[in-house]
Each structure stands twice: as C-alpha cells, then as structure tokens.
Amino acid sequence: MSNLALKEPIELLADIESRSKKYAAGLPQQTEVKQTWSGVGFKLGDTQFVAPLHEVTEILPFPPMSRIPGSKEWVIGIANIRGSLLPVLDLQCYLSNKATAITHRSRVLAINHNEIYSGLLVDEVMGLKHFYEEEHSSRMPMVDDAIKIYLKGTFTQNDVDWSVFSMVTLADKPEFLQAGV
C-alpha cells in the first residue's frame, strides 16, 4: 500500500495544502491605484476637445434631415432618429459663425440635458479618450473667448492637449435655446 492510503483524510488534505502553497506563484501586487476620467474626443477645425462621457448620449453619422424655416444659421435642420426628432446644430457655427464643411468624417454628438435633446455637428470624432486625473490642469488653451466659457480645463497626454468641453454648460445657455430668428 502507498503512503497516501495510510494517511487520514485530514492529514492528506493538509499535505496537499502545504505542497500547493510551497509551489504556488504569488498574486501580482497592485502598488498604486490611479483615478481615471473618460470622455469623447472630437475636433472643431484644428482644435481637439473632449466632452465628459456622461454628457454625450450617442454618436451618429451625419443623418438626412429637413431644414427648419425661420431658424438661425447654426441650426442645420431636424432629423428623425429611431422615431425621435433630433434638432441638429452646427457647433462650430454656433461658437464662431464659421460653418462646418460636412465630410465623410463629420459626426453628430447627441446630448440630452434637462430634456434638451440636441445633436451637435462636429468635424470628426476622435473616439473614447481615457486620462488619469493627474493629467488635468485648469490651464486654458489659446481659443476664442466665446469658446472658453464652455471649457473646464485641459488634459495633456503624450504632449497633446485636450480641452474639456462641457455640453451641460452649452445646453444651459439661453442663447443656445434661442434657435429661432
């Protein structure tokens, strides 16, 4: 008979446990936990921005739409998105009176804040961006003052600045809500 057959079950389990611990690899140790921040990166002209992830409900390709008579120049039209009407606004035109040229890279960022459901045309969406909170600074980029009121600091990553654009601040502005001429 083997030695294993002569051992009591408890002794056998204790022996297996001690041999397992002896040869087991240790778990990796996490030395530091860093807080992260995520947002949707987008471009207006040559400037890169990032909007807080929770402020953008959807990213859409440029949809077919109908014009809205009597609206301001930055109101492009209204689109039917899965049965819901989405007013689409040219964000660059709203901010700087310079219309966005629509290309295959153009996208619409849908926002929904305080029951204000709107789509914002941007030149390009750069994807989901993740930053460590330590990469954030209150430094403001060299942009027009009309844009600075919507910015909440900057993240710098790999020598690239991403200005944080607050969609909530935009949706709360009375000027943004006055789309009629």
BELPEDA-V236010 format. One record per pair of residues at least 12 apart in sequence whose ideal C-beta (glycine too) atoms are under 7 Angstrom apart, sorted by the first residue. I is the first residue (numbers start at 1). J is the second residue. D is the distance in Angstrom with one decimal. If there is no record, write none. Layout:
{{I/J/D} {I/J/D}}
This chain:
{{34/132/4.9} {35/133/4.4} {36/130/5.6} {36/131/6.7} {36/132/6.0} {36/133/6.9} {37/131/5.0} {37/133/5.5} {37/136/6.9} {38/53/4.5} {38/128/6.4} {38/129/6.9} {38/130/5.1} {39/51/5.5} {39/52/5.2} {39/53/5.2} {39/129/5.4} {39/164/7.0} {40/53/6.2} {40/56/4.8} {40/59/6.8} {40/109/6.7} {40/125/6.6} {40/128/6.4} {41/125/7.0} {41/126/3.4} {41/127/5.8} {41/129/4.3} {41/162/6.4} {42/109/6.6} {42/122/4.4} {42/124/6.6} {42/125/5.0} {42/126/6.0} {43/122/6.6} {43/123/4.6} {43/124/4.6} {43/126/6.4} {44/91/6.3} {44/92/4.7} {44/122/6.0} {44/123/5.9} {45/92/6.5} {45/123/6.6} {47/143/6.4} {48/126/6.6} {48/160/6.9} {48/162/5.5} {49/162/6.7} {49/163/5.1} {49/165/4.2} {50/129/5.2} {50/155/6.6} {50/162/4.3} {50/164/5.8} {50/165/6.9} {51/109/6.8} {51/165/5.1} {51/167/5.3} {55/111/6.3} {55/167/4.0} {55/168/5.7} {56/109/5.1} {56/111/6.3} {56/167/6.6} {57/110/4.9} {57/111/6.2} {57/112/4.9} {58/110/4.0} {59/107/5.7} {59/109/6.1} {59/125/5.5} {60/81/6.8} {60/107/6.6} {60/108/4.4} {60/110/6.2} {60/119/6.7} {61/107/6.5} {62/102/5.7} {62/106/4.8} {62/108/6.2} {63/79/4.0} {63/81/6.5} {63/108/6.7} {64/79/6.7} {65/77/3.7} {65/78/5.8} {65/79/4.1} {65/88/5.8} {66/78/5.6} {70/180/5.8} {70/181/5.4} {71/179/5.3} {71/180/6.0} {71/181/6.6} {72/179/5.6} {72/181/5.9} {73/93/6.2} {74/89/5.6} {74/90/4.8} {74/93/3.9} {74/94/4.1} {75/87/6.7} {75/89/5.7} {75/179/4.9} {76/88/4.6} {76/89/6.5} {76/90/5.5} {76/121/6.2} {79/119/6.8} {86/110/6.5} {86/117/6.4} {86/119/4.8} {87/118/5.4} {87/119/6.7} {88/108/5.8} {88/119/4.2} {88/121/6.1} {89/118/6.0} {89/119/6.9} {89/120/5.7} {89/121/6.7} {90/121/4.8} {91/120/4.4} {91/121/6.0} {91/122/5.8} {95/146/5.7} {95/147/5.3} {96/144/6.2} {96/146/6.8} {100/121/5.4} {100/123/6.0} {105/123/6.7} {105/124/4.3} {106/121/6.3} {106/123/6.4} {107/122/5.8} {107/124/6.7} {107/125/4.4} {108/120/6.5} {108/121/5.6} {109/122/6.0} {111/167/4.7} {111/171/6.2} {113/167/6.6} {113/168/5.4} {113/171/4.0} {114/171/6.6} {116/171/4.8} {129/162/6.3} {131/155/4.3} {131/157/5.8} {135/155/4.9} {135/156/5.8} {135/157/5.6} {136/153/5.5} {136/155/5.3} {137/153/6.0} {137/154/5.6} {137/156/6.9} {138/153/4.8} {139/154/5.3} {141/154/6.2} {141/161/5.9} {141/163/5.0} {150/165/5.6} {150/166/5.4} {150/169/5.1} {150/170/5.5} {151/163/5.1} {151/164/6.2} {151/165/6.3} {152/164/4.3} {152/166/5.2}}
